[in-house]
Amino acid sequence: EIDREQFIETLKLEIEKYERNNTKNLFLQNKLYELFRKKRPDEHRDGDKSMNDQEQRYLSSMYEYKELKNEYDDINNKKQEIANSYKEKLQEKKQESDKLYQDFYKQKQHVTQNAKSSRAGSEFSLKIFEQLEGLEKKKDEIVTAARLENIRLQNKLRRQESLLRQKEELADGLHLIDFEQLKIENQTYNEKIEERNEELLKLRKKINNIVQVLTHVKEKLQFVQAE
């Protein structure tokens, strides 16, 4: 039996971590942009005190970047594990739904063809429809949870975008000594972030697919009941 609530909660936590890291990365990129824009040729003529301050800022930024990158790699691995697990469980649920529908259809045929008395047939049919009602209720709960999760993700994305805009407005730029290597690493990291964004979009599409599959199953069951 799949612990759906625990699975959804784990997925939410991993997505939130991923979005926080994405925001931090964009914030650092904005600081680098400010540095490129504001840097002047005479900056290297500052005193020793200014140079030491720049070194400290550079080392601090590099440490933050490395820490962020390590955290990102951990989240990426966990996200991949969750995605694989999610795919397997989705397939299991689909197989279970198909099997339940096939079993129900066979039982309905059996009741219709082999019931020896009206009373016996009614009692057997009542048990089947009680099971069907429970199954339909469970599917409705899953569909509702998936829709609510989709709304929550959309609201979360809007809040993160608003927070990012505020950080960009308050960013005052960094004065670094040698940031060429950081720029190269940051570009590579940015490309990975873009790949993760695409994977996240695919994951959200899978959530929508769950809703569609469950709706289809519900319609099949309602059609059988109507017959």
ChimeraX commands (.cxc) that place a marker at each C-alpha (Angstrom):
marker #1 position 0.00,0.00,0.00 radius 0.5
marker #1 position 1.43,3.42,-1.00 radius 0.5
marker #1 position 1.62,6.04,1.73 radius 0.5
marker #1 position 0.28,8.85,-0.45 radius 0.5
marker #1 position 0.35,11.57,2.22 radius 0.5
marker #1 position 3.97,10.88,3.13 radius 0.5
marker #1 position 4.94,10.76,-0.53 radius 0.5
marker #1 position 3.29,14.13,-1.29 radius 0.5
marker #1 position 4.89,15.72,1.78 radius 0.5
marker #1 position 8.35,14.47,0.77 radius 0.5
marker #1 position 7.84,15.77,-2.75 radius 0.5
marker #1 position 6.81,19.20,-1.41 radius 0.5
marker #1 position 9.90,19.47,0.78 radius 0.5
marker #1 position 12.26,18.58,-2.07 radius 0.5
marker #1 position 10.60,21.06,-4.44 radius 0.5
marker #1 position 10.85,23.83,-1.83 radius 0.5
marker #1 position 14.56,23.13,-1.31 radius 0.5
marker #1 position 15.10,23.17,-5.04 radius 0.5
marker #1 position 13.30,26.52,-5.44 radius 0.5
marker #1 position 15.25,28.09,-2.55 radius 0.5
marker #1 position 18.54,27.08,-4.16 radius 0.5
marker #1 position 17.40,28.36,-7.50 radius 0.5
marker #1 position 16.61,31.74,-5.93 radius 0.5
marker #1 position 20.05,31.89,-4.27 radius 0.5
marker #1 position 21.75,31.08,-7.55 radius 0.5
marker #1 position 19.88,33.82,-9.39 radius 0.5
marker #1 position 20.73,36.28,-6.63 radius 0.5
marker #1 position 24.46,35.51,-7.01 radius 0.5
marker #1 position 24.19,35.90,-10.76 radius 0.5
marker #1 position 22.63,39.31,-10.29 radius 0.5
marker #1 position 25.53,40.36,-8.05 radius 0.5
marker #1 position 28.02,39.23,-10.68 radius 0.5
marker #1 position 26.14,41.22,-13.30 radius 0.5
marker #1 position 26.33,44.32,-11.12 radius 0.5
marker #1 position 30.06,43.75,-10.74 radius 0.5
marker #1 position 30.60,43.55,-14.49 radius 0.5
marker #1 position 28.51,46.66,-15.04 radius 0.5
marker #1 position 30.11,48.82,-12.35 radius 0.5
marker #1 position 33.73,47.73,-12.53 radius 0.5
marker #1 position 36.11,50.57,-13.61 radius 0.5
marker #1 position 39.73,50.37,-14.88 radius 0.5
marker #1 position 41.06,52.28,-11.87 radius 0.5
marker #1 position 39.64,49.85,-9.31 radius 0.5
marker #1 position 42.97,48.02,-9.04 radius 0.5
marker #1 position 44.63,51.17,-7.68 radius 0.5
marker #1 position 42.79,50.97,-4.36 radius 0.5
marker #1 position 44.79,50.64,-1.12 radius 0.5
marker #1 position 45.81,47.47,0.70 radius 0.5
marker #1 position 42.86,47.75,3.05 radius 0.5
marker #1 position 40.40,47.75,0.15 radius 0.5
marker #1 position 42.25,44.80,-1.43 radius 0.5
marker #1 position 42.00,42.73,1.74 radius 0.5
marker #1 position 38.31,43.54,1.98 radius 0.5
marker #1 position 37.84,42.39,-1.60 radius 0.5
marker #1 position 39.68,39.15,-0.89 radius 0.5
marker #1 position 37.41,38.43,2.07 radius 0.5
marker #1 position 34.31,39.09,0.00 radius 0.5
marker #1 position 35.58,36.90,-2.78 radius 0.5
marker #1 position 36.40,34.00,-0.46 radius 0.5
marker #1 position 33.06,34.37,1.28 radius 0.5
marker #1 position 31.21,34.32,-2.05 radius 0.5
marker #1 position 33.14,31.29,-3.25 radius 0.5
marker #1 position 32.36,29.43,-0.04 radius 0.5
marker #1 position 28.68,30.27,-0.35 radius 0.5
marker #1 position 28.69,29.18,-3.97 radius 0.5
marker #1 position 30.38,25.85,-3.22 radius 0.5
marker #1 position 28.02,25.20,-0.33 radius 0.5
marker #1 position 25.05,25.97,-2.54 radius 0.5
marker #1 position 26.37,23.70,-5.28 radius 0.5
marker #1 position 26.82,20.79,-2.86 radius 0.5
marker #1 position 23.32,21.27,-1.51 radius 0.5
marker #1 position 22.00,21.42,-5.06 radius 0.5
marker #1 position 23.71,18.13,-5.96 radius 0.5
marker #1 position 22.17,16.44,-2.91 radius 0.5
marker #1 position 18.71,17.73,-3.79 radius 0.5
marker #1 position 19.17,16.67,-7.40 radius 0.5
marker #1 position 19.96,13.10,-6.34 radius 0.5
marker #1 position 17.00,12.97,-3.96 radius 0.5
marker #1 position 14.73,14.49,-6.60 radius 0.5
marker #1 position 15.79,11.84,-9.10 radius 0.5
marker #1 position 15.05,9.09,-6.58 radius 0.5
marker #1 position 11.62,10.56,-5.87 radius 0.5
marker #1 position 10.86,10.91,-9.58 radius 0.5
marker #1 position 11.78,7.26,-10.18 radius 0.5
marker #1 position 9.73,6.12,-7.20 radius 0.5
marker #1 position 6.84,8.31,-8.31 radius 0.5
marker #1 position 6.92,6.80,-11.80 radius 0.5
marker #1 position 6.90,3.24,-10.44 radius 0.5
marker #1 position 4.05,3.94,-8.02 radius 0.5
marker #1 position 2.04,5.67,-10.72 radius 0.5
marker #1 position 2.42,2.62,-12.93 radius 0.5
marker #1 position 1.39,0.35,-10.05 radius 0.5
marker #1 position -1.71,2.46,-9.39 radius 0.5
marker #1 position -2.68,2.37,-13.05 radius 0.5
marker #1 position -2.29,-1.41,-13.12 radius 0.5
marker #1 position -4.36,-1.73,-9.94 radius 0.5
marker #1 position -7.10,0.47,-11.40 radius 0.5
marker #1 position -7.20,-1.51,-14.63 radius 0.5
marker #1 position -7.32,-4.79,-12.73 radius 0.5
marker #1 position -10.11,-3.57,-10.43 radius 0.5
marker #1 position -12.17,-2.47,-13.39 radius 0.5
marker #1 position -11.64,-5.79,-15.18 radius 0.5
marker #1 position -12.53,-7.75,-12.03 radius 0.5
marker #1 position -15.65,-5.68,-11.53 radius 0.5
marker #1 position -16.73,-6.20,-15.11 radius 0.5
marker #1 position -16.20,-9.96,-14.84 radius 0.5
marker #1 position -18.12,-10.10,-11.55 radius 0.5
marker #1 position -20.96,-8.14,-13.08 radius 0.5
marker #1 position -21.16,-10.62,-15.94 radius 0.5
marker #1 position -21.03,-13.50,-13.49 radius 0.5
marker #1 position -23.92,-12.07,-11.45 radius 0.5
marker #1 position -25.97,-11.47,-14.56 radius 0.5
marker #1 position -25.44,-14.92,-16.03 radius 0.5
marker #1 position -25.19,-17.22,-13.01 radius 0.5
marker #1 position -27.33,-15.76,-10.18 radius 0.5
marker #1 position -29.65,-18.58,-9.04 radius 0.5
marker #1 position -32.12,-16.35,-7.31 radius 0.5
marker #1 position -33.08,-12.68,-7.21 radius 0.5
marker #1 position -32.12,-12.47,-3.54 radius 0.5
marker #1 position -28.68,-14.07,-3.99 radius 0.5
marker #1 position -27.94,-11.88,-7.00 radius 0.5
marker #1 position -28.96,-8.72,-5.15 radius 0.5
marker #1 position -26.79,-9.50,-2.13 radius 0.5
marker #1 position -23.76,-10.22,-4.30 radius 0.5
marker #1 position -24.34,-7.09,-6.41 radius 0.5
marker #1 position -24.65,-4.95,-3.26 radius 0.5
marker #1 position -21.23,-6.10,-2.04 radius 0.5
marker #1 position -19.68,-5.30,-5.40 radius 0.5
marker #1 position -21.16,-1.82,-5.53 radius 0.5
marker #1 position -20.10,-1.12,-1.94 radius 0.5
marker #1 position -16.54,-1.98,-2.94 radius 0.5
marker #1 position -16.89,0.18,-6.03 radius 0.5
marker #1 position -18.16,3.09,-3.96 radius 0.5
marker #1 position -15.15,2.85,-1.64 radius 0.5
marker #1 position -12.77,2.72,-4.59 radius 0.5
marker #1 position -14.40,5.74,-6.22 radius 0.5
marker #1 position -14.17,7.72,-2.99 radius 0.5
marker #1 position -10.47,6.95,-2.69 radius 0.5
marker #1 position -9.84,8.03,-6.28 radius 0.5
marker #1 position -11.73,11.29,-5.67 radius 0.5
marker #1 position -9.51,12.01,-2.68 radius 0.5
marker #1 position -6.36,11.44,-4.77 radius 0.5
marker #1 position -7.65,13.72,-7.53 radius 0.5
marker #1 position -8.51,16.46,-5.02 radius 0.5
marker #1 position -5.09,16.21,-3.36 radius 0.5
marker #1 position -3.34,16.43,-6.74 radius 0.5
marker #1 position -5.32,19.53,-7.71 radius 0.5
marker #1 position -4.61,21.24,-4.37 radius 0.5
marker #1 position -0.92,20.41,-4.69 radius 0.5
marker #1 position -0.85,21.93,-8.17 radius 0.5
marker #1 position -2.42,25.16,-6.82 radius 0.5
marker #1 position 0.09,25.24,-3.96 radius 0.5
marker #1 position 3.01,24.88,-6.37 radius 0.5
marker #1 position 1.73,27.72,-8.52 radius 0.5
marker #1 position 1.37,30.01,-5.48 radius 0.5
marker #1 position 4.83,29.01,-4.27 radius 0.5
marker #1 position 6.32,29.86,-7.65 radius 0.5
marker #1 position 4.70,33.31,-7.61 radius 0.5
marker #1 position 6.03,34.02,-4.11 radius 0.5
marker #1 position 9.54,32.98,-5.14 radius 0.5
marker #1 position 9.42,35.23,-8.19 radius 0.5
marker #1 position 8.32,38.16,-6.03 radius 0.5
marker #1 position 11.11,37.48,-3.53 radius 0.5
marker #1 position 13.66,37.30,-6.33 radius 0.5
marker #1 position 12.58,40.68,-7.70 radius 0.5
marker #1 position 12.97,42.23,-4.24 radius 0.5
marker #1 position 16.47,40.80,-3.87 radius 0.5
marker #1 position 17.45,42.06,-7.29 radius 0.5
marker #1 position 16.34,45.58,-6.35 radius 0.5
marker #1 position 18.35,45.52,-3.11 radius 0.5
marker #1 position 21.50,43.92,-4.55 radius 0.5
marker #1 position 24.44,46.37,-4.37 radius 0.5
marker #1 position 27.05,44.28,-6.26 radius 0.5
marker #1 position 30.23,42.60,-5.10 radius 0.5
marker #1 position 33.81,43.87,-5.54 radius 0.5
marker #1 position 35.80,40.70,-6.27 radius 0.5
marker #1 position 39.45,40.22,-7.32 radius 0.5
marker #1 position 39.40,37.31,-9.71 radius 0.5
marker #1 position 35.92,36.11,-10.66 radius 0.5
marker #1 position 36.53,34.59,-14.11 radius 0.5
marker #1 position 36.60,31.04,-12.76 radius 0.5
marker #1 position 33.51,31.75,-10.68 radius 0.5
marker #1 position 31.77,33.05,-13.78 radius 0.5
marker #1 position 32.53,29.82,-15.68 radius 0.5
marker #1 position 31.36,27.61,-12.81 radius 0.5
marker #1 position 28.28,29.72,-12.35 radius 0.5
marker #1 position 27.38,29.38,-16.02 radius 0.5
marker #1 position 27.69,25.60,-15.77 radius 0.5
marker #1 position 25.57,25.62,-12.64 radius 0.5
marker #1 position 22.99,27.80,-14.36 radius 0.5
marker #1 position 22.69,25.29,-17.19 radius 0.5
marker #1 position 22.08,22.53,-14.66 radius 0.5
marker #1 position 19.43,24.65,-12.99 radius 0.5
marker #1 position 17.74,25.00,-16.37 radius 0.5
marker #1 position 17.75,21.23,-16.80 radius 0.5
marker #1 position 16.23,20.80,-13.35 radius 0.5
marker #1 position 13.55,23.34,-14.24 radius 0.5
marker #1 position 12.64,21.20,-17.23 radius 0.5
marker #1 position 12.50,18.10,-15.03 radius 0.5
marker #1 position 10.29,19.94,-12.55 radius 0.5
marker #1 position 7.95,20.89,-15.38 radius 0.5
marker #1 position 7.79,17.25,-16.44 radius 0.5
marker #1 position 7.01,16.26,-12.86 radius 0.5
marker #1 position 4.14,18.73,-12.71 radius 0.5
marker #1 position 2.86,17.35,-16.01 radius 0.5
marker #1 position 2.90,13.88,-14.46 radius 0.5
marker #1 position 0.75,15.20,-11.60 radius 0.5
marker #1 position -1.73,16.50,-14.17 radius 0.5
marker #1 position -1.62,13.11,-15.92 radius 0.5
marker #1 position -2.59,11.44,-12.62 radius 0.5
marker #1 position -5.66,13.66,-12.47 radius 0.5
marker #1 position -6.59,12.73,-16.02 radius 0.5
marker #1 position -6.07,8.99,-15.43 radius 0.5
marker #1 position -8.13,9.00,-12.24 radius 0.5
marker #1 position -10.88,11.03,-13.90 radius 0.5
marker #1 position -10.96,8.49,-16.71 radius 0.5
marker #1 position -11.22,5.62,-14.22 radius 0.5
marker #1 position -14.02,7.43,-12.40 radius 0.5
marker #1 position -15.93,7.89,-15.64 radius 0.5
marker #1 position -15.55,4.19,-16.44 radius 0.5
marker #1 position -16.86,3.20,-13.03 radius 0.5
marker #1 position -19.81,5.59,-13.31 radius 0.5
marker #1 position -20.61,4.12,-16.72 radius 0.5
marker #1 position -20.58,0.60,-15.26 radius 0.5
marker #1 position -22.86,1.69,-12.42 radius 0.5
marker #1 position -25.26,3.26,-14.88 radius 0.5
marker #1 position -25.49,-0.05,-16.74 radius 0.5
marker link #1:1,2 radius 0.2
marker link #1:2,3 radius 0.2
marker link #1:3,4 radius 0.2
marker link #1:4,5 radius 0.2
marker link #1:5,6 radius 0.2
marker link #1:6,7 radius 0.2
marker link #1:7,8 radius 0.2
marker link #1:8,9 radius 0.2
marker link #1:9,10 radius 0.2
marker link #1:10,11 radius 0.2
marker link #1:11,12 radius 0.2
marker link #1:12,13 radius 0.2
marker link #1:13,14 radius 0.2
marker link #1:14,15 radius 0.2
marker link #1:15,16 radius 0.2
marker link #1:16,17 radius 0.2
marker link #1:17,18 radius 0.2
marker link #1:18,19 radius 0.2
marker link #1:19,20 radius 0.2
marker link #1:20,21 radius 0.2
marker link #1:21,22 radius 0.2
marker link #1:22,23 radius 0.2
marker link #1:23,24 radius 0.2
marker link #1:24,25 radius 0.2
marker link #1:25,26 radius 0.2
marker link #1:26,27 radius 0.2
marker link #1:27,28 radius 0.2
marker link #1:28,29 radius 0.2
marker link #1:29,30 radius 0.2
marker link #1:30,31 radius 0.2
marker link #1:31,32 radius 0.2
marker link #1:32,33 radius 0.2
marker link #1:33,34 radius 0.2
marker link #1:34,35 radius 0.2
marker link #1:35,36 radius 0.2
marker link #1:36,37 radius 0.2
marker link #1:37,38 radius 0.2
marker link #1:38,39 radius 0.2
marker link #1:39,40 radius 0.2
marker link #1:40,41 radius 0.2
marker link #1:41,42 radius 0.2
marker link #1:42,43 radius 0.2
marker link #1:43,44 radius 0.2
marker link #1:44,45 radius 0.2
marker link #1:45,46 radius 0.2
marker link #1:46,47 radius 0.2
marker link #1:47,48 radius 0.2
marker link #1:48,49 radius 0.2
marker link #1:49,50 radius 0.2
marker link #1:50,51 radius 0.2
marker link #1:51,52 radius 0.2
marker link #1:52,53 radius 0.2
marker link #1:53,54 radius 0.2
marker link #1:54,55 radius 0.2
marker link #1:55,56 radius 0.2
marker link #1:56,57 radius 0.2
marker link #1:57,58 radius 0.2
marker link #1:58,59 radius 0.2
marker link #1:59,60 radius 0.2
marker link #1:60,61 radius 0.2
marker link #1:61,62 radius 0.2
marker link #1:62,63 radius 0.2
marker link #1:63,64 radius 0.2
marker link #1:64,65 radius 0.2
marker link #1:65,66 radius 0.2
marker link #1:66,67 radius 0.2
marker link #1:67,68 radius 0.2
marker link #1:68,69 radius 0.2
marker link #1:69,70 radius 0.2
marker link #1:70,71 radius 0.2
marker link #1:71,72 radius 0.2
marker link #1:72,73 radius 0.2
marker link #1:73,74 radius 0.2
marker link #1:74,75 radius 0.2
marker link #1:75,76 radius 0.2
marker link #1:76,77 radius 0.2
marker link #1:77,78 radius 0.2
marker link #1:78,79 radius 0.2
marker link #1:79,80 radius 0.2
marker link #1:80,81 radius 0.2
marker link #1:81,82 radius 0.2
marker link #1:82,83 radius 0.2
marker link #1:83,84 radius 0.2
marker link #1:84,85 radius 0.2
marker link #1:85,86 radius 0.2
marker link #1:86,87 radius 0.2
marker link #1:87,88 radius 0.2
marker link #1:88,89 radius 0.2
marker link #1:89,90 radius 0.2
marker link #1:90,91 radius 0.2
marker link #1:91,92 radius 0.2
marker link #1:92,93 radius 0.2
marker link #1:93,94 radius 0.2
marker link #1:94,95 radius 0.2
marker link #1:95,96 radius 0.2
marker link #1:96,97 radius 0.2
marker link #1:97,98 radius 0.2
marker link #1:98,99 radius 0.2
marker link #1:99,100 radius 0.2
marker link #1:100,101 radius 0.2
marker link #1:101,102 radius 0.2
marker link #1:102,103 radius 0.2
marker link #1:103,104 radius 0.2
marker link #1:104,105 radius 0.2
marker link #1:105,106 radius 0.2
marker link #1:106,107 radius 0.2
marker link #1:107,108 radius 0.2
marker link #1:108,109 radius 0.2
marker link #1:109,110 radius 0.2
marker link #1:110,111 radius 0.2
marker link #1:111,112 radius 0.2
marker link #1:112,113 radius 0.2
marker link #1:113,114 radius 0.2
marker link #1:114,115 radius 0.2
marker link #1:115,116 radius 0.2
marker link #1:116,117 radius 0.2
marker link #1:117,118 radius 0.2
marker link #1:118,119 radius 0.2
marker link #1:119,120 radius 0.2
marker link #1:120,121 radius 0.2
marker link #1:121,122 radius 0.2
marker link #1:122,123 radius 0.2
marker link #1:123,124 radius 0.2
marker link #1:124,125 radius 0.2
marker link #1:125,126 radius 0.2
marker link #1:126,127 radius 0.2
marker link #1:127,128 radius 0.2
marker link #1:128,129 radius 0.2
marker link #1:129,130 radius 0.2
marker link #1:130,131 radius 0.2
marker link #1:131,132 radius 0.2
marker link #1:132,133 radius 0.2
marker link #1:133,134 radius 0.2
marker link #1:134,135 radius 0.2
marker link #1:135,136 radius 0.2
marker link #1:136,137 radius 0.2
marker link #1:137,138 radius 0.2
marker link #1:138,139 radius 0.2
marker link #1:139,140 radius 0.2
marker link #1:140,141 radius 0.2
marker link #1:141,142 radius 0.2
marker link #1:142,143 radius 0.2
marker link #1:143,144 radius 0.2
marker link #1:144,145 radius 0.2
marker link #1:145,146 radius 0.2
marker link #1:146,147 radius 0.2
marker link #1:147,148 radius 0.2
marker link #1:148,149 radius 0.2
marker link #1:149,150 radius 0.2
marker link #1:150,151 radius 0.2
marker link #1:151,152 radius 0.2
marker link #1:152,153 radius 0.2
marker link #1:153,154 radius 0.2
marker link #1:154,155 radius 0.2
marker link #1:155,156 radius 0.2
marker link #1:156,157 radius 0.2
marker link #1:157,158 radius 0.2
marker link #1:158,159 radius 0.2
marker link #1:159,160 radius 0.2
marker link #1:160,161 radius 0.2
marker link #1:161,162 radius 0.2
marker link #1:162,163 radius 0.2
marker link #1:163,164 radius 0.2
marker link #1:164,165 radius 0.2
marker link #1:165,166 radius 0.2
marker link #1:166,167 radius 0.2
marker link #1:167,168 radius 0.2
marker link #1:168,169 radius 0.2
marker link #1:169,170 radius 0.2
marker link #1:170,171 radius 0.2
marker link #1:171,172 radius 0.2
marker link #1:172,173 radius 0.2
marker link #1:173,174 radius 0.2
marker link #1:174,175 radius 0.2
marker link #1:175,176 radius 0.2
marker link #1:176,177 radius 0.2
marker link #1:177,178 radius 0.2
marker link #1:178,179 radius 0.2
marker link #1:179,180 radius 0.2
marker link #1:180,181 radius 0.2
marker link #1:181,182 radius 0.2
marker link #1:182,183 radius 0.2
marker link #1:183,184 radius 0.2
marker link #1:184,185 radius 0.2
marker link #1:185,186 radius 0.2
marker link #1:186,187 radius 0.2
marker link #1:187,188 radius 0.2
marker link #1:188,189 radius 0.2
marker link #1:189,190 radius 0.2
marker link #1:190,191 radius 0.2
marker link #1:191,192 radius 0.2
marker link #1:192,193 radius 0.2
marker link #1:193,194 radius 0.2
marker link #1:194,195 radius 0.2
marker link #1:195,196 radius 0.2
marker link #1:196,197 radius 0.2
marker link #1:197,198 radius 0.2
marker link #1:198,199 radius 0.2
marker link #1:199,200 radius 0.2
marker link #1:200,201 radius 0.2
marker link #1:201,202 radius 0.2
marker link #1:202,203 radius 0.2
marker link #1:203,204 radius 0.2
marker link #1:204,205 radius 0.2
marker link #1:205,206 radius 0.2
marker link #1:206,207 radius 0.2
marker link #1:207,208 radius 0.2
marker link #1:208,209 radius 0.2
marker link #1:209,210 radius 0.2
marker link #1:210,211 radius 0.2
marker link #1:211,212 radius 0.2
marker link #1:212,213 radius 0.2
marker link #1:213,214 radius 0.2
marker link #1:214,215 radius 0.2
marker link #1:215,216 radius 0.2
marker link #1:216,217 radius 0.2
marker link #1:217,218 radius 0.2
marker link #1:218,219 radius 0.2
marker link #1:219,220 radius 0.2
marker link #1:220,221 radius 0.2
marker link #1:221,222 radius 0.2
marker link #1:222,223 radius 0.2
marker link #1:223,224 radius 0.2
marker link #1:224,225 radius 0.2
marker link #1:225,226 radius 0.2
marker link #1:226,227 radius 0.2
view
